[in-house]
């Protein structure tokens, strides 16, 4: 092959002239690895490694091959290999990739030494190239802030970096370094959901495609698969993971291949295919060359075993993961803590709670939405097991607040367990208010089941009917049992259909069971439903007409019209506002969820000092979720000026900021952020 015919991957575009100038020496070594059936990418990296260590090679040549090998090993996720090369003292990009490798490999002392060397390099760079010094300073400052878990500083530097990204020659001179920084920020957007990082994942995808780098497409597709997985769209997630696996195999990145197989196992776990999930994880562990991806695989296995209630085995795999993560992984601590609380024995409960709290603290520091959701879910389960019902309710409510953003499965589970927690509280209080709250959460689950076509609708209707019986609402209960029986018969669920039929006969013959027996039956069904997996199937929204925000005193303060083609009568709106003022205590007190108004469904959600009313053509859990998110964010922004609002003062910034929130939550979220693969 001639040098001009050799197509070097774009990851090494800076070295193209060098490779072609030394092609006569490079190509035979490269071909040796091709003959050994290594990938094209691997062959370049391994050949460069060999040549960098060839005796009596010119220093200039050695430096270039060293940099190619170092960067290549980094992109192949072989971080410990990167650390075997001599420390470059005059190249920021090489220093940076070496420092990141040391961080990923857990070599703290090496990180500190490299950081000191990089700072010294920056002093010299300021004299020779002020423009690149400016760009590199922001990158280094952001990395130091990240190492110190200084989230605020990372956010500040990320804004500066966004400006530098387009105002400097960073992309042109250092495309790979640029993409690595963008990748880190995209990962923060993906994991935290923080508005500060909004847009980085989209920028990453565009740059990875524009710069035509397979290693970064691999990273980006993996992240997009994760994004869709956490939003509950498993088919889209699977397609992105599949595309990523093809690229990982093409490059020869075994760590990524193993990690992606683990991700596919996670999808099977979420679908409820537990044995297939375990099989995929065991397949990934067979490769003796992997190390970085092992903790993730062990965690996936442990999660499946916890779902199967095999807690002792789960702890064995979590112990393996602990040893590889210096015991500082949030998710490992959370799972270990919960599994330990389920093992009988003196001190296990208290020790398990300590692990849970440590995992929660680590999750909070990382701002990882999924881990925080998991933390509140398992704390809620633990408190429920120990009959600390107030703490359990508080934890499940926080779980729900996080889950509606990041983890659909926990949306369903939090609502089921909130219903159960209030049932247990009713045993103590004998208050119908607790039964009413339980019925409210079951109504949420019914709404979710109907919208997402979940197969558990018949079971949820059945326990909802039982709850109505406990509330002495026999006519409504009989109607719900009849619906549940029809569904059970369609699903060929003979035992459930028989239970519904017996419940109807008991109502008709006035042979009503005692409330405590009914509650026991409901909690048994809820605990069985909690073992299922739940998949979000649609994000379809109903037709939305308008949004109104009120204070907890009933004062009308903000409105937004989504579609002017459906004019709303101002007189009727005035009547609505008057009605909200009159029943403001009910909205914030007993949990009013909806109002029928002029042929439309008004969804009602409150948070803090404010209440939101969203007019739709039908009830919808997706729409209700967005409304709840909106009111929550509205409260965060304007709670501090609540007194000014209630005093009737006009806040110029309120309308503008509230409109922007609508754009973010209702408008942008309805566009496809990144189109699923065709």
VEXDREN-2710 file (C-alpha; in Angstrom, 1 decimal):
% VEXDREN-2710
k/r/px/py/pz
1/UNK/0.0/0.0/0.0
2/UNK/1.1/3.5/-0.8
3/UNK/1.2/6.3/1.8
4/UNK/-1.4/8.4/-0.1
5/UNK/-3.8/5.4/0.0
6/UNK/-3.7/5.0/3.8
7/UNK/-6.8/6.5/5.4
8/UNK/-5.9/7.4/8.9
9/UNK/-8.9/7.7/11.3
10/UNK/-9.8/11.3/12.1
11/UNK/-8.9/10.8/15.7
12/UNK/-5.3/11.0/14.6
13/UNK/-5.7/13.6/11.9
14/UNK/-3.0/15.8/13.5
15/UNK/-0.5/13.1/12.8
16/UNK/-1.4/12.4/9.2
17/UNK/1.6/14.1/7.7
18/UNK/3.9/12.4/10.2
19/UNK/2.6/8.9/9.4
20/UNK/2.9/9.4/5.7
21/UNK/6.5/10.8/6.1
22/UNK/7.4/7.7/8.1
23/UNK/5.1/5.2/6.2
24/UNK/7.9/2.9/5.1
25/UNK/8.8/2.2/8.7
26/UNK/5.2/2.3/10.0
27/UNK/3.3/0.1/7.5
28/UNK/5.1/-3.2/8.1
29/UNK/4.5/-3.0/11.8
30/UNK/0.9/-2.0/11.2
31/UNK/0.3/-4.9/8.8
32/UNK/1.7/-7.3/11.4
33/UNK/-1.2/-6.5/13.7
34/UNK/-3.7/-6.6/10.8
35/UNK/-2.5/-10.1/10.0
36/UNK/-3.2/-11.0/13.6
37/UNK/-6.8/-9.9/13.0
38/UNK/-6.7/-6.8/15.2
39/UNK/-9.0/-4.0/14.1
40/UNK/-7.7/-1.2/11.9
41/UNK/-7.8/1.2/14.9
42/UNK/-6.1/-1.2/17.2
43/UNK/-3.4/-2.0/14.7
44/UNK/-2.5/1.7/14.4
45/UNK/-2.3/2.1/18.2
46/UNK/-0.2/-1.1/18.8
47/UNK/2.1/-0.3/15.9
48/UNK/2.7/3.1/17.3
49/UNK/3.4/1.7/20.7
50/UNK/6.0/-0.7/19.2
51/UNK/7.7/2.1/17.2
52/UNK/7.7/4.5/20.2
53/UNK/9.8/1.9/22.0
54/UNK/12.1/1.0/19.2
55/UNK/15.8/1.6/20.2
56/UNK/17.8/4.4/18.4
57/UNK/14.7/6.0/17.0
58/UNK/14.9/9.8/16.4
59/UNK/13.4/11.7/19.3
60/UNK/10.9/13.6/17.1
61/UNK/9.6/10.3/15.7
62/UNK/9.4/8.7/19.2
63/UNK/7.4/11.6/20.6
64/UNK/4.9/11.4/17.7
65/UNK/4.4/7.7/18.0
66/UNK/4.1/8.0/21.8
67/UNK/1.3/10.6/21.5
68/UNK/-0.5/8.4/18.9
69/UNK/-0.2/5.4/21.2
70/UNK/-1.2/7.3/24.3
71/UNK/-4.3/8.8/22.7
72/UNK/-5.2/5.5/21.1
73/UNK/-5.0/3.5/24.3
74/UNK/-7.2/6.2/26.0
75/UNK/-9.8/5.8/23.3
76/UNK/-9.7/2.1/23.6
77/UNK/-10.3/2.5/27.4
78/UNK/-7.0/0.9/28.3
79/UNK/-6.2/3.6/30.8
80/UNK/-3.5/1.8/32.8
81/UNK/-1.6/1.3/29.5
82/UNK/-1.6/5.1/28.9
83/UNK/0.3/5.5/32.2
84/UNK/3.2/3.4/31.1
85/UNK/4.4/6.1/28.7
86/UNK/6.9/8.8/29.7
87/UNK/5.3/12.0/30.9
88/UNK/5.3/14.7/28.1
89/UNK/6.2/18.1/29.5
90/UNK/5.3/20.4/26.6
91/UNK/2.1/19.0/25.1
92/UNK/-1.2/20.0/26.9
93/UNK/-3.3/17.5/25.0
94/UNK/-1.1/14.5/25.8
95/UNK/-0.9/15.6/29.5
96/UNK/-4.6/16.0/29.7
97/UNK/-5.4/12.5/28.3
98/UNK/-2.7/11.0/30.6
99/UNK/-4.3/12.9/33.6
100/UNK/-7.8/11.6/32.7
101/UNK/-6.4/8.1/32.4
102/UNK/-4.9/8.3/35.9
103/UNK/-8.2/9.5/37.2
104/UNK/-10.1/6.7/35.6
105/UNK/-7.6/4.2/36.8
106/UNK/-7.8/5.5/40.4
107/UNK/-4.1/6.6/40.5
108/UNK/-4.5/9.7/42.8
109/UNK/-0.8/10.4/43.3
110/UNK/-0.2/10.3/39.5
111/UNK/-3.1/12.7/39.0
112/UNK/-1.5/15.2/41.5
113/UNK/1.9/14.9/39.8
114/UNK/0.4/15.4/36.4
115/UNK/-1.7/18.4/37.6
116/UNK/1.5/20.1/38.9
117/UNK/3.3/19.5/35.6
118/UNK/0.3/20.8/33.6
119/UNK/0.1/24.0/35.7
120/UNK/3.9/24.6/35.0
121/UNK/3.2/24.0/31.3
122/UNK/0.5/26.7/31.4
123/UNK/2.9/29.3/32.7
124/UNK/5.1/28.8/29.7
125/UNK/2.2/28.6/27.3
126/UNK/0.9/32.0/28.5
127/UNK/4.1/33.6/27.1
128/UNK/4.2/31.7/23.8
129/UNK/0.5/31.4/22.8
130/UNK/-2.0/33.5/24.8
131/UNK/-5.0/32.4/22.8
132/UNK/-4.5/28.7/23.5
133/UNK/-3.5/29.5/27.0
134/UNK/-7.0/31.1/27.5
135/UNK/-8.8/28.0/26.1
136/UNK/-6.6/25.5/28.0
137/UNK/-6.9/27.4/31.3
138/UNK/-10.7/27.0/31.2
139/UNK/-10.3/23.3/30.5
140/UNK/-7.8/22.8/33.3
141/UNK/-9.9/24.9/35.8
142/UNK/-13.0/22.9/35.0
143/UNK/-11.1/19.6/35.5
144/UNK/-9.7/20.7/38.9
145/UNK/-13.2/21.8/40.0
146/UNK/-14.6/18.4/38.9
147/UNK/-11.9/16.6/40.9
148/UNK/-12.9/18.7/44.0
149/UNK/-16.6/18.0/43.4
150/UNK/-17.1/21.8/43.0
151/UNK/-20.3/21.7/41.0
152/UNK/-20.8/25.4/41.0
153/UNK/-17.4/26.1/39.5
154/UNK/-17.8/23.4/36.9
155/UNK/-21.0/25.0/35.8
156/UNK/-19.4/28.5/35.6
157/UNK/-16.4/27.2/33.6
158/UNK/-18.7/25.2/31.3
159/UNK/-20.4/28.5/30.2
160/UNK/-16.9/30.0/29.5
161/UNK/-15.9/26.9/27.6
162/UNK/-19.0/27.2/25.4
163/UNK/-17.9/30.6/24.4
164/UNK/-14.3/29.5/23.8
165/UNK/-15.5/26.6/21.7
166/UNK/-16.7/28.9/18.9
167/UNK/-14.5/31.9/19.5
168/UNK/-11.1/30.2/19.4
169/UNK/-9.3/27.7/17.1
170/UNK/-9.7/24.9/19.7
171/UNK/-11.8/22.7/17.4
172/UNK/-9.5/23.2/14.4
173/UNK/-6.2/22.6/16.2
174/UNK/-7.3/20.1/18.9
175/UNK/-10.5/18.4/17.6
176/UNK/-10.1/15.2/19.8
177/UNK/-9.4/17.2/23.0
178/UNK/-12.4/19.4/22.2
179/UNK/-14.7/16.5/21.8
180/UNK/-13.5/14.9/25.0
181/UNK/-14.4/18.1/27.0
182/UNK/-17.7/18.3/25.2
183/UNK/-18.3/14.6/26.0
184/UNK/-17.7/15.2/29.7
185/UNK/-20.3/18.1/29.7
186/UNK/-22.8/16.1/27.6
187/UNK/-22.4/13.3/30.2
188/UNK/-23.3/15.8/32.9
189/UNK/-26.4/16.9/31.1
190/UNK/-27.4/13.3/30.5
191/UNK/-26.8/12.2/34.2
192/UNK/-27.9/15.3/36.1
193/UNK/-30.6/16.9/33.9
194/UNK/-29.3/20.2/35.1
195/UNK/-30.3/23.2/32.9
196/UNK/-26.8/24.6/33.1
197/UNK/-25.6/21.8/30.9
198/UNK/-28.6/22.0/28.5
199/UNK/-27.6/21.5/24.9
200/UNK/-24.2/19.8/25.3
201/UNK/-25.4/16.4/24.3
202/UNK/-26.8/17.9/21.1
203/UNK/-23.5/19.8/20.4
204/UNK/-21.6/16.5/21.1
205/UNK/-23.7/14.6/18.6
206/UNK/-23.2/17.3/15.9
207/UNK/-19.5/17.5/16.5
208/UNK/-18.9/13.8/16.5
209/UNK/-20.7/13.5/13.2
210/UNK/-19.1/16.5/11.7
211/UNK/-15.6/15.5/12.7
212/UNK/-16.3/11.9/11.7
213/UNK/-14.7/10.2/14.7
214/UNK/-15.9/6.6/15.3
215/UNK/-14.6/6.6/18.9
216/UNK/-16.7/9.6/19.7
217/UNK/-19.7/8.3/17.8
218/UNK/-19.4/5.3/20.0
219/UNK/-19.4/7.4/23.1
220/UNK/-22.2/9.6/21.9
221/UNK/-24.5/6.7/20.8
222/UNK/-23.9/5.0/24.2
223/UNK/-24.9/8.2/25.9
224/UNK/-28.0/8.6/23.7
225/UNK/-29.0/5.0/24.4
226/UNK/-28.7/5.8/28.1
227/UNK/-30.8/8.9/27.7
228/UNK/-33.6/7.1/26.0
229/UNK/-33.4/4.2/28.5
230/UNK/-33.7/6.6/31.5
231/UNK/-36.7/8.3/29.9
232/UNK/-38.3/4.9/29.5
233/UNK/-38.1/4.4/25.7
234/UNK/-36.4/1.1/25.5
235/UNK/-36.7/0.4/21.8
236/UNK/-34.9/3.6/20.9
237/UNK/-32.3/2.9/23.7
238/UNK/-31.7/-0.6/22.2
239/UNK/-31.2/0.8/18.7
240/UNK/-28.6/3.2/19.9
241/UNK/-26.8/0.6/22.0
242/UNK/-26.8/-1.7/19.0
243/UNK/-25.3/1.0/16.8
244/UNK/-22.6/1.6/19.4
245/UNK/-21.8/-2.1/19.7
246/UNK/-21.1/-2.2/15.9
247/UNK/-18.7/0.7/16.2
248/UNK/-17.0/-0.8/19.4
249/UNK/-16.4/-4.1/17.5
250/UNK/-15.1/-2.2/14.5
251/UNK/-12.6/-0.2/16.7
252/UNK/-11.8/-3.2/19.0
253/UNK/-12.7/-1.5/22.2
254/UNK/-13.4/-4.5/24.4
255/UNK/-14.3/-2.5/27.5
256/UNK/-17.0/-0.6/25.6
257/UNK/-18.3/-3.9/24.1
258/UNK/-18.6/-5.4/27.6
259/UNK/-20.2/-2.2/29.0
260/UNK/-22.7/-2.1/26.1
261/UNK/-23.6/-5.8/26.7
262/UNK/-24.2/-4.8/30.3
263/UNK/-26.4/-2.0/29.1
264/UNK/-28.4/-4.4/26.9
265/UNK/-28.7/-6.6/30.0
266/UNK/-30.2/-3.6/31.9
267/UNK/-32.8/-3.2/29.1
268/UNK/-33.8/-6.9/29.5
269/UNK/-34.0/-6.4/33.3
270/UNK/-36.3/-3.5/32.8
271/UNK/-38.4/-5.5/30.4
272/UNK/-38.7/-8.2/33.1
273/UNK/-36.5/-10.7/31.3
274/UNK/-34.4/-11.4/34.4
275/UNK/-32.8/-14.7/33.3
276/UNK/-31.8/-13.2/29.9
277/UNK/-30.3/-10.2/31.7
278/UNK/-28.2/-12.4/33.9
279/UNK/-27.1/-14.5/30.9
280/UNK/-25.9/-11.3/29.0
281/UNK/-23.9/-10.1/32.1
282/UNK/-22.2/-13.5/32.4
283/UNK/-21.3/-13.4/28.7
284/UNK/-19.7/-10.0/29.1
285/UNK/-17.6/-11.3/32.1
286/UNK/-16.1/-14.0/30.0
287/UNK/-13.6/-11.7/28.3
288/UNK/-10.4/-11.9/30.4
289/UNK/-9.1/-8.5/29.0
290/UNK/-11.9/-6.3/30.5
291/UNK/-11.5/-4.5/33.8
292/UNK/-13.0/-1.0/33.7
293/UNK/-16.5/-2.3/32.9
294/UNK/-16.6/-5.1/35.6
295/UNK/-18.1/-2.9/38.3
296/UNK/-21.0/-2.0/36.1
297/UNK/-21.6/-5.6/35.2
298/UNK/-21.5/-6.7/38.8
299/UNK/-24.0/-4.0/39.7
300/UNK/-26.4/-5.1/36.9
301/UNK/-26.2/-8.7/38.2
302/UNK/-26.9/-7.5/41.8
303/UNK/-29.9/-5.4/40.7
304/UNK/-31.4/-8.5/39.0
305/UNK/-30.8/-10.7/42.1
306/UNK/-32.4/-8.0/44.3
307/UNK/-35.5/-8.1/42.1
308/UNK/-35.5/-11.9/42.5
309/UNK/-35.1/-11.4/46.3
310/UNK/-31.8/-13.3/46.3
311/UNK/-30.2/-10.9/48.6
312/UNK/-27.2/-12.9/49.8
313/UNK/-26.0/-13.6/46.2
314/UNK/-26.5/-9.9/45.4
315/UNK/-24.2/-8.9/48.3
316/UNK/-21.5/-11.2/46.9
317/UNK/-21.5/-9.4/43.5
318/UNK/-21.7/-6.0/45.2
319/UNK/-18.6/-6.9/47.3
320/UNK/-16.7/-7.5/44.1
321/UNK/-17.9/-4.1/42.8
322/UNK/-16.9/-2.4/46.0
323/UNK/-13.3/-3.6/45.8
324/UNK/-13.0/-2.2/42.3
325/UNK/-14.6/1.2/43.1
326/UNK/-12.8/2.0/46.4
327/UNK/-16.2/1.7/48.1
328/UNK/-17.2/5.2/46.7
329/UNK/-19.7/4.2/44.1
330/UNK/-23.2/5.7/44.9
331/UNK/-25.2/2.9/43.3
332/UNK/-23.1/0.2/44.8
333/UNK/-23.6/1.6/48.3
334/UNK/-27.4/2.0/47.7
335/UNK/-27.9/-1.6/46.5
336/UNK/-25.5/-3.0/49.1
337/UNK/-27.4/-1.1/51.9
338/UNK/-30.8/-2.2/50.8
339/UNK/-29.8/-5.8/50.3
340/UNK/-28.2/-5.8/53.7
341/UNK/-31.4/-4.6/55.4
342/UNK/-33.2/-7.7/54.0
343/UNK/-30.7/-10.1/55.5
344/UNK/-31.9/-11.4/59.0
345/UNK/-29.4/-10.8/61.7
346/UNK/-28.4/-8.4/64.5
347/UNK/-27.2/-5.1/63.3
348/UNK/-27.9/-5.7/59.6
349/UNK/-30.7/-3.2/59.4
350/UNK/-28.7/-0.4/61.0
351/UNK/-25.6/-1.1/59.0
352/UNK/-27.7/-1.3/55.8
353/UNK/-29.2/2.1/56.5
354/UNK/-25.7/3.5/56.9
355/UNK/-24.7/2.3/53.4
356/UNK/-28.0/3.7/52.0
357/UNK/-27.3/7.1/53.6
358/UNK/-23.7/7.0/52.3
359/UNK/-25.0/6.2/48.8
360/UNK/-27.5/9.0/49.1
361/UNK/-24.8/11.5/50.1
362/UNK/-22.6/10.4/47.2
363/UNK/-25.5/10.6/44.8
364/UNK/-26.3/14.2/46.0
365/UNK/-22.7/15.2/45.4
366/UNK/-22.7/13.8/41.9
367/UNK/-26.2/15.3/41.1
368/UNK/-27.1/12.0/39.4
369/UNK/-30.9/12.0/39.1
370/UNK/-31.2/8.2/38.6
371/UNK/-29.1/7.4/41.7
372/UNK/-31.0/9.9/43.8
373/UNK/-34.3/8.4/42.6
374/UNK/-33.0/5.0/43.6
375/UNK/-31.9/6.3/47.0
376/UNK/-35.3/7.7/47.9
377/UNK/-37.0/4.5/46.6
378/UNK/-34.9/2.2/48.7
379/UNK/-35.2/4.4/51.8
380/UNK/-38.9/4.4/51.3
381/UNK/-39.0/0.6/51.1
382/UNK/-36.8/0.4/54.2
383/UNK/-38.9/2.8/56.2
384/UNK/-42.0/1.0/55.1
385/UNK/-40.5/-2.4/56.3
386/UNK/-39.8/-0.8/59.7
387/UNK/-43.2/0.9/59.9
388/UNK/-41.7/4.4/60.0
389/UNK/-44.6/5.5/57.8
390/UNK/-44.1/9.3/57.8
391/UNK/-40.5/8.9/56.7
392/UNK/-41.6/6.3/54.1
393/UNK/-44.2/8.6/52.6
394/UNK/-41.7/11.5/52.5
395/UNK/-39.1/9.3/50.7
396/UNK/-41.6/7.9/48.2
397/UNK/-42.8/11.5/47.4
398/UNK/-39.2/12.6/46.8
399/UNK/-38.7/9.5/44.7
400/UNK/-41.7/10.4/42.6
401/UNK/-40.5/14.0/42.1
402/UNK/-37.2/12.7/40.7
403/UNK/-38.7/9.8/38.8
404/UNK/-41.0/11.8/36.6
405/UNK/-37.8/13.4/35.2
406/UNK/-35.4/10.5/35.0
407/UNK/-36.8/7.0/35.7
408/UNK/-40.2/5.9/34.6
409/UNK/-40.2/2.6/36.5
410/UNK/-39.9/4.3/39.8
411/UNK/-42.9/6.6/38.9
412/UNK/-45.1/3.5/39.0
413/UNK/-43.5/1.9/42.0
414/UNK/-43.5/5.1/44.1
415/UNK/-47.3/5.5/43.5
416/UNK/-48.0/1.9/44.4
417/UNK/-46.0/2.1/47.6
418/UNK/-47.5/5.5/48.6
419/UNK/-50.8/3.9/48.3
420/UNK/-49.6/1.0/50.6
421/UNK/-48.0/3.4/53.1
422/UNK/-51.2/5.3/53.6
423/UNK/-53.1/2.0/54.0
424/UNK/-50.7/1.0/56.8
425/UNK/-51.2/4.5/58.4
426/UNK/-55.0/4.0/58.3
427/UNK/-54.6/0.9/60.4
428/UNK/-53.2/3.2/63.2
429/UNK/-55.2/6.4/62.5
430/UNK/-58.5/4.9/61.4
431/UNK/-58.8/8.2/59.4
432/UNK/-60.7/8.1/56.1
433/UNK/-58.3/10.8/55.0
434/UNK/-55.5/8.1/54.8
435/UNK/-57.8/5.9/52.7
436/UNK/-58.6/8.8/50.5
437/UNK/-54.9/9.5/49.9
438/UNK/-54.3/5.8/49.2
439/UNK/-57.1/5.9/46.6
440/UNK/-55.6/9.0/45.0
441/UNK/-52.2/7.3/44.4
442/UNK/-53.9/4.2/43.0
443/UNK/-55.9/6.6/40.6
444/UNK/-52.5/7.8/39.4
445/UNK/-51.4/4.3/38.7
446/UNK/-54.6/3.6/36.8
447/UNK/-54.0/6.8/34.7
448/UNK/-50.4/5.6/33.9
449/UNK/-51.6/2.1/33.0
450/UNK/-54.2/3.5/30.6
451/UNK/-51.9/5.9/28.9
452/UNK/-48.9/3.6/28.7
453/UNK/-50.9/0.4/28.1
454/UNK/-49.3/-1.4/31.1
455/UNK/-50.5/-5.0/31.6
456/UNK/-51.3/-4.5/35.3
457/UNK/-54.4/-2.4/34.8
458/UNK/-56.8/-5.2/35.8
459/UNK/-54.9/-5.8/39.1
460/UNK/-54.8/-2.1/39.9
461/UNK/-58.5/-1.7/39.2
462/UNK/-59.2/-4.6/41.5
463/UNK/-57.3/-3.2/44.5
464/UNK/-58.9/0.3/43.7
465/UNK/-62.3/-1.4/43.9
466/UNK/-61.3/-3.0/47.3
467/UNK/-60.3/0.5/48.5
468/UNK/-63.6/1.9/47.5
469/UNK/-65.3/-0.8/49.5
470/UNK/-63.3/0.2/52.5
471/UNK/-64.5/3.8/51.9
472/UNK/-68.1/2.5/51.8
473/UNK/-68.5/3.7/48.2
474/UNK/-70.1/0.5/47.0
475/UNK/-71.7/1.6/43.8
476/UNK/-68.4/2.9/42.5
477/UNK/-66.6/-0.2/43.7
478/UNK/-69.0/-2.5/41.9
479/UNK/-68.4/-0.5/38.7
480/UNK/-64.6/-0.7/39.0
481/UNK/-64.8/-4.5/39.8
482/UNK/-66.8/-5.0/36.7
483/UNK/-64.1/-3.2/34.6
484/UNK/-61.4/-5.2/36.3
485/UNK/-63.2/-8.5/35.6
486/UNK/-63.7/-7.7/31.9
487/UNK/-60.0/-6.9/31.6
488/UNK/-59.0/-10.0/33.5
489/UNK/-61.1/-12.2/31.2
490/UNK/-59.5/-10.6/28.1
491/UNK/-56.1/-11.3/29.6
492/UNK/-57.2/-14.9/30.5
493/UNK/-56.4/-14.1/34.1
494/UNK/-59.0/-16.6/35.5
495/UNK/-58.0/-16.2/39.3
496/UNK/-58.3/-12.4/39.1
497/UNK/-61.6/-12.6/37.2
498/UNK/-63.0/-14.9/39.9
499/UNK/-61.9/-12.5/42.7
500/UNK/-63.7/-9.6/40.9
501/UNK/-66.8/-11.7/40.5
502/UNK/-66.8/-12.7/44.2
503/UNK/-66.3/-9.1/45.2
504/UNK/-69.3/-8.0/43.2
505/UNK/-71.5/-10.8/44.7
506/UNK/-70.4/-9.7/48.2
507/UNK/-71.4/-6.1/47.5
508/UNK/-74.8/-7.2/46.1
509/UNK/-75.4/-9.5/49.1
510/UNK/-74.2/-6.9/51.6
511/UNK/-71.5/-9.3/52.9
512/UNK/-68.7/-6.7/53.1
513/UNK/-65.4/-7.8/54.5
514/UNK/-63.9/-5.8/57.4
515/UNK/-61.5/-2.9/56.3
516/UNK/-58.4/-4.6/57.9
517/UNK/-58.9/-7.8/55.8
518/UNK/-59.4/-5.6/52.7
519/UNK/-56.2/-3.7/53.5
520/UNK/-54.2/-6.9/53.9
521/UNK/-55.5/-8.1/50.5
522/UNK/-54.5/-4.8/48.8
523/UNK/-51.0/-4.7/50.3
524/UNK/-50.4/-8.3/49.1
525/UNK/-51.3/-7.4/45.5
526/UNK/-49.1/-4.2/45.7
527/UNK/-46.1/-6.2/46.9
528/UNK/-46.6/-8.6/44.0
529/UNK/-46.9/-5.8/41.5
530/UNK/-43.7/-4.2/42.8
531/UNK/-41.8/-7.3/41.4
532/UNK/-42.8/-6.4/37.9
533/UNK/-40.9/-4.2/35.4
534/UNK/-42.5/-1.2/33.8
535/UNK/-41.7/0.3/30.4
536/UNK/-42.8/3.7/29.1
537/UNK/-44.3/3.1/25.7
538/UNK/-45.5/6.6/24.6
539/UNK/-44.8/10.2/25.3
540/UNK/-47.9/11.3/23.4
541/UNK/-49.5/14.4/24.9
542/UNK/-53.2/15.4/24.7
543/UNK/-54.3/18.6/23.1
544/UNK/-53.2/21.3/25.5
545/UNK/-55.1/24.6/25.6
546/UNK/-54.0/26.9/28.4
547/UNK/-52.0/27.0/31.7
548/UNK/-52.9/29.1/34.7
549/UNK/-50.9/29.6/37.9
550/UNK/-52.5/30.6/41.3
551/UNK/-51.1/31.2/44.7
552/UNK/-52.1/29.1/47.7
553/UNK/-54.4/31.9/48.6
554/UNK/-56.3/31.6/45.3
555/UNK/-54.7/34.7/43.6
556/UNK/-54.4/34.4/39.8
557/UNK/-50.9/35.4/38.7
558/UNK/-50.0/33.9/35.4
559/UNK/-51.5/32.4/32.2
560/UNK/-50.2/30.9/29.0
561/UNK/-52.2/30.0/25.9
562/UNK/-50.8/27.1/23.8
563/UNK/-53.2/27.4/20.9
564/UNK/-55.0/30.5/19.9
565/UNK/-57.2/28.5/17.5
566/UNK/-59.2/27.4/20.5
567/UNK/-60.3/30.7/22.1
568/UNK/-61.4/30.5/25.7
569/UNK/-64.4/32.6/26.9
570/UNK/-63.0/35.3/29.3
571/UNK/-66.2/35.2/31.3
572/UNK/-65.8/31.4/31.9
573/UNK/-62.1/31.9/32.8
574/UNK/-63.2/34.5/35.4
575/UNK/-65.6/32.0/36.8
576/UNK/-62.9/29.4/37.0
577/UNK/-60.6/31.9/38.8
578/UNK/-63.3/32.7/41.2
579/UNK/-63.9/29.0/41.9
580/UNK/-60.2/28.3/42.4
581/UNK/-60.1/31.2/44.9
582/UNK/-63.1/29.7/46.8
583/UNK/-61.6/26.2/46.9
584/UNK/-57.9/27.0/47.3
585/UNK/-57.8/25.3/50.6
586/UNK/-59.2/22.1/49.0
587/UNK/-56.7/22.3/46.1
588/UNK/-53.8/22.4/48.6
589/UNK/-55.3/20.3/51.3
590/UNK/-57.2/17.2/50.2
591/UNK/-55.5/16.8/46.9
592/UNK/-58.0/17.8/44.2
593/UNK/-56.7/16.3/40.9
594/UNK/-59.0/17.6/38.2
595/UNK/-62.0/19.6/37.2
596/UNK/-64.4/19.1/34.2
597/UNK/-64.8/22.5/32.5
598/UNK/-66.4/23.4/29.2
599/UNK/-65.8/20.0/27.7
600/UNK/-62.2/20.1/28.8
601/UNK/-60.3/18.4/31.6
602/UNK/-58.5/20.8/33.9
603/UNK/-55.5/19.0/35.5
604/UNK/-54.6/20.4/38.9
605/UNK/-51.2/20.1/40.6
606/UNK/-49.8/22.1/43.5
607/UNK/-46.3/22.5/44.9
608/UNK/-45.1/24.8/47.7
609/UNK/-47.0/28.1/47.5
610/UNK/-48.4/27.7/44.0
611/UNK/-51.0/25.7/42.1
612/UNK/-51.1/25.0/38.4
613/UNK/-54.2/24.4/36.2
614/UNK/-53.6/22.8/32.8
615/UNK/-56.5/22.6/30.3
616/UNK/-56.4/19.5/28.1
617/UNK/-58.8/17.5/25.9
618/UNK/-58.4/14.5/28.3
619/UNK/-56.7/13.4/31.4
620/UNK/-53.1/12.4/30.8
621/UNK/-50.3/11.3/33.1
622/UNK/-47.7/12.7/30.6
623/UNK/-49.4/16.1/30.7
624/UNK/-49.8/15.9/34.5
625/UNK/-46.1/15.1/34.9
626/UNK/-45.2/18.2/32.9
627/UNK/-47.6/20.3/34.9
628/UNK/-46.1/19.1/38.1
629/UNK/-42.6/19.8/36.9
630/UNK/-43.7/23.3/35.9
631/UNK/-45.3/24.2/39.2
632/UNK/-42.3/22.8/41.1
633/UNK/-39.9/24.9/39.0
634/UNK/-42.2/27.9/39.2
635/UNK/-42.1/27.6/43.0
636/UNK/-38.3/27.4/43.1
637/UNK/-38.0/30.5/41.0
638/UNK/-40.7/32.7/42.7
639/UNK/-41.1/31.5/46.2
640/UNK/-38.7/34.2/47.5
641/UNK/-40.9/36.9/46.0
642/UNK/-44.2/35.3/47.1
643/UNK/-45.0/38.2/49.5
644/UNK/-44.6/40.8/46.6
645/UNK/-46.8/38.7/44.4
646/UNK/-49.6/38.4/47.0
647/UNK/-49.3/42.1/47.7
648/UNK/-50.3/42.7/44.1
649/UNK/-46.9/44.0/42.9
650/UNK/-46.2/43.5/39.2
651/UNK/-42.9/41.6/38.7
652/UNK/-41.5/42.5/35.2
653/UNK/-39.3/39.4/35.1
654/UNK/-42.1/36.9/36.2
655/UNK/-43.9/36.8/32.8
656/UNK/-40.6/36.4/30.9
657/UNK/-39.1/33.7/33.1
658/UNK/-42.5/31.9/33.4
659/UNK/-42.8/31.9/29.6
660/UNK/-39.3/30.5/29.3
661/UNK/-40.2/27.7/31.7
662/UNK/-43.2/26.8/29.4
663/UNK/-40.8/26.7/26.5
664/UNK/-38.4/24.4/28.3
665/UNK/-40.9/22.0/29.9
666/UNK/-43.9/22.0/27.4
667/UNK/-42.5/23.1/24.1
668/UNK/-38.9/21.8/23.9
669/UNK/-39.7/18.5/25.5
670/UNK/-42.3/17.8/22.8
671/UNK/-39.7/18.1/20.0
672/UNK/-37.6/15.1/19.4
673/UNK/-34.3/16.0/21.2
674/UNK/-32.3/13.6/19.0
675/UNK/-34.3/11.7/16.4
676/UNK/-34.3/7.9/17.0
677/UNK/-32.5/5.8/14.5
678/UNK/-34.4/5.1/11.3
END
